[in-house]
Amino acid sequence: MNTNPTTQPKNTPRLSLGPLLYYWPRDDVFQFYEAIADTAVDIVYLGETVCSKRRLLRTDAWLQLAGLLEEAGKEVVLSTLTLLEANSELSAMQKICANEQYMVEANDMTAVQLMTGKKSFVTGPAVNVYNSRTLEVLARAGMKRWVLPVELSKETLAVMHRDRPLDVETEIFAFGRLPLAYSARCFTARAHNLPKDDCQFRCLDYADGLMLSTREDESFLVLNGIQTQSAKTQNLIRDIDDFIELEIDVLRISPQSNNTVQIIDIFDRCLQGKISSDEAEVSLQQYIMSGECDGYWKGRAGMDGSDMTGV
């Protein structure tokens, strides 16, 4: 662990902002990304990855935001849906994959197949990349960067990153509520006794998802439409030195409704050697929702982890 701020280390990972996983009003989304344009984040993923009914921003609006961020010097990546259920969703994905301006994050194998042999792409954390052989197959198809599935451990990462194909980058989900599972059923609609086809867009009521608690009133999971997330936030800031030593290419921060700009700034200052990882950990506590988890990362139960609230 880094206890003394130093000058910026070599092979410093870049910072990325993952796709927005929640459903926010259009104006809120634009204001959010306008603020992101002025941050130190290097890569921004844009697009709807959870539910195709979330249509307050259509493709032209996402492209408008992409232009804004590109002008600010960001690398823009367009993200695809994770679970396809209709031909209309396939058609929308085909348009994203066919765009000639921006790289695409493939969040399922359909998108991978659409781009194989045609253009470079990123695989998102929902794509089951569990061994180096899979990395080799995807690299031949055109993959240039992969995101470690959130359920895999630091030990597994070290092996896969070491054995990855030449020129393939590795990205880690470093901060945010973990996207755990996807279902054909909309859990948010179900919580309101509504059918999925008439959900009344209740996801708009929950800027950071709907908390699901146990009978003992302990935070358990977050319902986000058809997506299930961890209630706790994965925070890997304490592993910054290990990421630098391993020469990890990108660290991903997942958007939340408040304080994302401040979170990016803390990660950036830590990467630049301006504050130690201990100081960064303490600074992040005020911005973490429902405690921390790093169980998967440590090879344990996913819910396990540190909770330094009050430090």
C-alpha positions as CSV (number, residue, x, y, z in Angstrom):
1,M,0.0,0.0,0.0
2,N,1.3,3.5,-0.9
3,T,1.7,5.4,2.4
4,N,3.7,8.4,1.1
5,P,2.7,10.6,-1.9
6,T,5.4,10.5,-4.6
7,T,5.8,11.7,-8.1
8,Q,3.6,10.1,-10.8
9,P,4.7,6.5,-11.3
10,K,5.5,5.0,-14.7
11,N,2.8,2.9,-16.4
12,T,0.1,4.8,-14.7
13,P,-3.4,3.4,-15.6
14,R,-5.8,5.6,-17.4
15,L,-9.2,6.3,-15.9
16,S,-12.5,5.4,-17.6
17,L,-16.1,6.2,-16.8
18,G,-18.3,3.2,-17.4
19,P,-21.7,3.5,-19.1
20,L,-24.6,5.0,-17.1
21,L,-26.4,2.0,-15.6
22,Y,-29.4,4.0,-14.3
23,Y,-32.4,5.8,-15.9
24,W,-32.1,9.5,-15.4
25,P,-34.1,12.4,-17.0
26,R,-32.6,13.7,-20.2
27,D,-31.5,17.1,-18.8
28,D,-29.8,15.3,-15.8
29,V,-27.8,13.1,-18.2
30,F,-26.7,16.1,-20.3
31,Q,-25.7,18.1,-17.2
32,F,-23.8,15.0,-15.9
33,Y,-21.7,14.5,-19.0
34,E,-21.1,18.3,-19.4
35,A,-19.5,18.1,-15.9
36,I,-17.6,14.9,-16.8
37,A,-16.0,16.7,-19.8
38,D,-14.0,18.9,-17.4
39,T,-12.7,15.9,-15.3
40,A,-9.4,14.0,-15.6
41,V,-11.2,10.8,-16.9
42,D,-9.6,9.6,-20.1
43,I,-12.2,7.3,-21.5
44,V,-16.0,7.6,-21.4
45,Y,-18.5,4.8,-22.3
46,L,-21.8,6.0,-23.6
47,G,-25.1,4.3,-24.2
48,E,-27.9,2.2,-22.7
49,T,-26.7,-1.2,-21.5
50,V,-29.6,-2.3,-19.3
51,C,-33.1,-1.7,-20.8
52,S,-34.2,-0.7,-24.3
53,K,-37.3,0.9,-22.9
54,R,-35.2,3.7,-21.5
55,R,-35.6,6.0,-24.5
56,L,-35.3,9.5,-23.1
57,L,-32.0,9.5,-24.9
58,R,-31.9,8.0,-28.4
59,T,-28.9,7.3,-30.6
60,D,-28.6,10.9,-31.9
61,A,-28.5,12.3,-28.3
62,W,-25.8,9.9,-27.3
63,L,-23.8,10.9,-30.4
64,Q,-24.3,14.5,-29.4
65,L,-22.8,13.8,-26.1
66,A,-20.0,11.8,-27.7
67,G,-19.1,14.8,-29.8
68,L,-19.0,17.0,-26.7
69,L,-16.7,14.7,-24.8
70,E,-14.5,14.1,-27.8
71,E,-14.0,17.8,-28.2
72,A,-12.9,17.8,-24.5
73,G,-10.2,15.3,-25.4
74,K,-11.9,12.1,-24.1
75,E,-11.8,8.7,-25.9
76,V,-15.5,7.8,-26.4
77,V,-16.8,4.3,-26.6
78,L,-20.4,3.4,-27.5
79,S,-21.8,0.6,-25.3
80,T,-24.4,-2.0,-26.4
81,L,-27.2,-3.7,-24.6
82,T,-26.3,-6.6,-22.4
83,L,-29.5,-8.7,-22.8
84,L,-31.3,-8.8,-26.2
85,E,-35.0,-9.8,-26.2
86,A,-36.4,-8.3,-29.4
87,N,-35.6,-7.8,-33.1
88,S,-35.8,-4.0,-32.5
89,E,-33.0,-4.3,-30.0
90,L,-30.9,-6.2,-32.4
91,S,-31.5,-3.5,-35.1
92,A,-30.4,-0.8,-32.7
93,M,-27.3,-2.8,-31.8
94,Q,-26.4,-3.3,-35.4
95,K,-26.5,0.5,-36.0
96,I,-24.1,1.1,-33.0
97,C,-21.7,-1.6,-34.2
98,A,-21.8,-0.3,-37.7
99,N,-20.8,3.3,-36.7
100,E,-17.5,4.3,-38.2
101,Q,-16.5,7.0,-35.7
102,Y,-16.3,5.4,-32.3
103,M,-15.1,2.1,-30.8
104,V,-17.8,-0.1,-29.4
105,E,-18.1,-1.9,-26.1
106,A,-19.7,-5.3,-26.7
107,N,-21.7,-6.4,-23.8
108,D,-22.8,-9.7,-25.3
109,M,-21.6,-12.1,-27.9
110,T,-24.1,-10.8,-30.5
111,A,-22.2,-7.6,-30.7
112,V,-18.9,-9.4,-30.8
113,Q,-20.1,-11.4,-33.8
114,L,-21.3,-8.3,-35.6
115,M,-17.9,-6.7,-35.3
116,T,-15.7,-9.7,-35.8
117,G,-13.2,-9.0,-38.6
118,K,-14.6,-5.6,-39.2
119,K,-13.5,-3.2,-36.5
120,S,-11.8,-3.1,-33.1
121,F,-14.0,-3.4,-30.0
122,V,-14.0,-3.6,-26.2
123,T,-15.7,-6.5,-24.3
124,G,-17.6,-5.3,-21.2
125,P,-17.7,-7.0,-17.8
126,A,-20.8,-9.1,-18.7
127,V,-19.0,-11.0,-21.4
128,N,-17.7,-14.3,-19.9
129,V,-14.0,-13.9,-20.3
130,Y,-12.6,-16.4,-17.8
131,N,-9.3,-17.5,-19.2
132,S,-6.4,-16.6,-21.4
133,R,-7.6,-18.9,-24.2
134,T,-10.8,-16.8,-24.5
135,L,-8.8,-13.6,-24.7
136,E,-6.9,-15.2,-27.6
137,V,-10.1,-16.0,-29.5
138,L,-11.5,-12.6,-28.9
139,A,-8.3,-10.9,-29.9
140,R,-8.4,-12.6,-33.2
141,A,-11.9,-11.3,-33.7
142,G,-10.7,-7.8,-33.2
143,M,-10.9,-7.2,-29.4
144,K,-8.5,-4.4,-28.3
145,R,-9.5,-4.1,-24.6
146,W,-11.3,-6.3,-22.2
147,V,-13.0,-5.6,-18.9
148,L,-12.4,-8.2,-16.1
149,P,-15.7,-9.8,-15.1
150,V,-16.6,-8.4,-11.7
151,E,-16.8,-11.9,-10.1
152,L,-13.2,-12.8,-10.8
153,S,-10.3,-12.3,-8.4
154,K,-7.1,-10.4,-8.3
155,E,-5.2,-13.7,-8.5
156,T,-7.1,-14.6,-11.7
157,L,-6.5,-11.2,-13.1
158,A,-2.8,-11.4,-12.6
159,V,-2.6,-14.7,-14.6
160,M,-4.9,-13.5,-17.5
161,H,-3.2,-10.1,-17.8
162,R,0.2,-11.7,-17.9
163,D,-0.9,-14.2,-20.6
164,R,-3.1,-11.8,-22.7
165,P,-2.3,-11.4,-26.4
166,L,0.0,-8.7,-27.6
167,D,-1.5,-5.2,-27.7
168,V,-4.7,-6.2,-25.8
169,E,-5.5,-3.8,-23.0
170,T,-6.9,-4.8,-19.6
171,E,-9.6,-2.7,-17.7
172,I,-10.7,-3.2,-14.1
173,F,-14.0,-2.3,-12.5
174,A,-12.4,-0.2,-9.8
175,F,-15.2,1.7,-8.2
176,G,-19.0,1.4,-8.2
177,R,-21.9,-0.9,-7.4
178,L,-21.2,-4.2,-9.2
179,P,-23.5,-5.3,-12.0
180,L,-24.2,-8.9,-11.0
181,A,-26.9,-10.3,-13.2
182,Y,-29.5,-9.6,-15.8
183,S,-33.0,-11.1,-16.2
184,A,-35.9,-11.1,-18.7
185,R,-38.0,-10.0,-15.7
186,C,-38.0,-6.3,-14.6
187,F,-37.5,-6.4,-10.8
188,T,-38.3,-2.7,-10.4
189,A,-41.7,-3.1,-12.1
190,R,-42.3,-6.2,-10.0
191,A,-41.6,-4.3,-6.8
192,H,-44.5,-2.0,-7.7
193,N,-46.8,-4.8,-8.8
194,L,-46.5,-3.7,-12.4
195,P,-46.0,-5.9,-15.5
196,K,-42.8,-5.3,-17.4
197,D,-44.7,-4.2,-20.5
198,D,-46.4,-1.5,-18.4
199,C,-43.6,-0.6,-16.0
200,Q,-44.5,3.1,-16.1
201,F,-40.8,3.8,-16.2
202,R,-40.5,3.5,-12.4
203,C,-36.7,3.3,-12.8
204,L,-36.8,7.1,-13.1
205,D,-37.8,7.2,-9.4
206,Y,-34.5,5.6,-8.3
207,A,-31.4,7.5,-9.4
208,D,-29.1,4.9,-8.0
209,G,-31.5,1.9,-8.1
210,L,-34.0,0.4,-5.6
211,M,-32.4,-0.9,-2.5
212,L,-33.4,-4.5,-1.4
213,S,-32.9,-5.2,2.3
214,T,-33.1,-8.4,4.3
215,R,-35.6,-9.0,7.1
216,E,-32.9,-7.8,9.5
217,D,-32.9,-4.5,7.6
218,E,-29.4,-5.0,6.1
219,S,-28.7,-3.8,2.6
220,F,-28.5,-6.8,0.3
221,L,-28.9,-6.0,-3.4
222,V,-30.0,-3.1,-5.6
223,L,-32.7,-3.6,-8.2
224,N,-32.1,-1.7,-11.4
225,G,-34.8,-2.7,-13.8
226,I,-33.7,-6.1,-15.3
227,Q,-30.3,-5.7,-13.7
228,T,-29.3,-6.8,-10.2
229,Q,-26.4,-4.9,-8.5
230,S,-24.5,-5.2,-5.3
231,A,-25.8,-3.0,-2.5
232,K,-22.3,-2.2,-1.5
233,T,-19.7,-0.3,-3.6
234,Q,-16.6,-2.0,-4.9
235,N,-13.7,0.3,-4.1
236,L,-10.2,-0.9,-5.2
237,I,-8.3,2.3,-4.4
238,R,-6.1,0.5,-1.9
239,D,-4.8,-1.7,-4.8
240,I,-3.5,1.3,-6.8
241,D,0.2,0.3,-6.4
242,D,-0.6,-3.3,-7.5
243,F,-2.3,-2.0,-10.6
244,I,0.7,0.1,-11.4
245,E,3.1,-2.8,-10.8
246,L,1.0,-5.1,-13.0
247,E,0.8,-2.4,-15.7
248,I,-3.0,-2.5,-15.8
249,D,-4.1,-0.2,-18.6
250,V,-7.5,1.2,-17.4
251,L,-9.4,1.6,-14.1
252,R,-13.2,2.0,-14.5
253,I,-15.4,4.2,-12.3
254,S,-19.1,3.5,-12.6
255,P,-21.4,6.6,-12.5
256,Q,-23.6,7.4,-9.5
257,S,-26.1,10.2,-9.2
258,N,-23.9,12.3,-6.8
259,N,-20.2,13.0,-6.4
260,T,-18.9,11.1,-9.5
261,V,-16.7,14.2,-10.3
262,Q,-15.2,14.1,-6.8
263,I,-14.6,10.4,-7.0
264,I,-12.7,10.8,-10.3
265,D,-10.6,13.6,-8.8
266,I,-9.6,11.4,-5.9
267,F,-8.6,8.5,-8.1
268,D,-6.7,10.9,-10.4
269,R,-4.8,12.5,-7.5
270,C,-3.9,9.1,-6.2
271,L,-2.6,7.9,-9.6
272,Q,-0.6,11.1,-10.0
273,G,1.1,10.5,-6.6
274,K,-0.4,13.6,-5.1
275,I,-2.1,11.7,-2.3
276,S,-1.4,8.2,-0.9
277,S,-3.9,5.3,-1.3
278,D,-4.6,5.5,2.4
279,E,-5.5,9.2,2.1
280,A,-7.6,8.4,-1.0
281,E,-9.5,5.7,0.8
282,V,-10.4,8.0,3.7
283,S,-11.4,10.8,1.2
284,L,-13.7,8.4,-0.7
285,Q,-15.7,7.3,2.4
286,Q,-18.1,10.3,2.2
287,Y,-19.1,9.3,-1.4
288,I,-19.6,5.6,-0.9
289,M,-23.2,4.3,-0.8
290,S,-24.1,1.5,1.6
291,G,-20.6,0.4,2.6
292,E,-17.7,-1.2,0.6
293,C,-17.2,-4.7,-0.8
294,D,-14.2,-6.4,-2.4
295,G,-15.0,-10.0,-1.7
296,Y,-14.9,-11.2,-5.3
297,W,-11.6,-9.4,-5.8
298,K,-10.1,-11.1,-2.8
299,G,-11.4,-14.5,-3.8
300,R,-14.1,-14.6,-1.1
301,A,-17.9,-14.1,-0.9
302,G,-18.8,-11.0,-3.0
303,M,-20.4,-9.2,-0.1
304,D,-17.3,-9.3,2.0
305,G,-15.1,-6.2,2.3
306,S,-14.0,-3.2,4.3
307,D,-16.4,-0.7,5.6
308,M,-14.5,2.4,6.9
309,T,-17.5,4.6,7.4
310,G,-16.7,7.0,10.2
311,V,-12.9,6.8,9.7
